[in-house]
């Protein structure tokens, strides 16, 4: 379920507009899986933003995705995972 939630929200964020310009819907599949793998260590929205930042910077552009750049999708992911009770206990 976490893969579905994170996947939906990352594809909606669509950095570089790759999906909007015709890339396959699974364009960010590897990045989504890596973010989901980091979720158990995330205690707050900032941790999720750091996870997204690290994964996307590694995949596309070193340092190109700061945690601030990733805060909006991180907030949406954190809230959705919380509603689904998929976040680690604080």
C-alpha positions as CSV (number, residue, x, y, z in Angstrom):
1,X,0.0,0.0,0.0
2,X,2.9,2.4,0.7
3,X,4.2,1.8,-2.8
4,X,0.8,2.7,-4.2
5,X,0.5,5.9,-2.1
6,X,4.1,7.1,-2.6
7,X,3.9,6.2,-6.3
8,X,0.7,8.1,-6.9
9,X,2.0,11.2,-5.2
10,X,5.5,11.2,-6.8
11,X,3.9,10.7,-10.3
12,X,1.6,13.6,-9.5
13,X,4.6,15.7,-8.5
14,X,6.4,14.7,-11.7
15,X,9.7,16.5,-11.5
16,X,10.9,17.6,-14.9
17,X,7.4,16.9,-16.2
18,X,8.6,13.6,-17.7
19,X,5.2,11.8,-17.3
20,X,3.3,14.9,-18.5
21,X,5.5,14.8,-21.7
22,X,4.8,11.2,-22.4
23,X,7.2,9.1,-20.4
24,X,5.7,5.9,-19.1
25,X,3.7,5.9,-15.9
26,X,6.4,3.8,-14.2
27,X,9.1,6.3,-15.0
28,X,9.9,6.8,-11.3
29,X,9.5,3.2,-10.2
30,X,13.0,2.8,-8.9
31,X,12.9,6.1,-7.1
32,X,9.5,5.3,-5.5
33,X,10.8,2.0,-4.2
34,X,13.9,3.6,-2.7
35,X,11.7,6.3,-1.0
36,X,9.4,3.6,0.4
37,X,12.4,1.7,1.7
38,X,13.4,4.8,3.7
39,X,10.0,5.5,5.2
40,X,10.5,3.3,8.3
41,X,13.3,5.7,9.3
42,X,11.2,8.8,8.8
43,X,9.8,10.5,11.9
44,X,8.4,13.6,10.4
45,X,7.7,15.5,7.1
46,X,11.3,16.8,7.1
47,X,12.6,13.3,7.1
48,X,10.4,12.4,4.2
49,X,11.6,15.5,2.3
50,X,15.2,14.5,3.0
51,X,14.5,11.0,1.7
52,X,13.0,12.3,-1.5
53,X,15.8,14.8,-1.9
54,X,18.5,12.1,-1.5
55,X,16.8,9.6,-3.9
56,X,16.1,12.1,-6.6
57,X,19.4,13.9,-6.3
58,X,21.2,10.5,-6.6
59,X,19.0,9.5,-9.6
60,X,18.9,12.7,-11.6
61,X,21.1,15.6,-10.5
62,X,23.5,15.6,-7.6
63,X,22.3,18.3,-5.2
64,X,19.5,19.2,-7.7
65,X,16.7,18.4,-5.3
66,X,17.1,20.1,-1.9
67,X,14.8,19.0,1.0
68,X,13.0,22.4,0.6
69,X,12.3,21.6,-3.1
70,X,10.8,18.3,-2.0
71,X,8.8,19.6,0.9
72,X,5.4,19.8,-0.8
73,X,5.3,16.2,-2.1
74,X,6.9,15.1,1.3
75,X,4.0,16.7,3.2
76,X,1.4,15.0,1.0
77,X,3.2,11.6,1.3
78,X,3.5,12.0,5.1
79,X,-0.1,12.9,5.5
80,X,-1.4,10.1,3.2
81,X,0.8,7.5,4.9
82,X,-0.3,8.7,8.3
83,X,-4.0,8.3,7.3
84,X,-3.2,4.8,6.1
85,X,-1.4,4.1,9.4
86,X,1.8,3.2,7.5
87,X,4.2,5.5,9.4
88,X,6.5,4.2,12.1
89,X,5.4,5.0,15.6
90,X,6.9,8.2,16.9
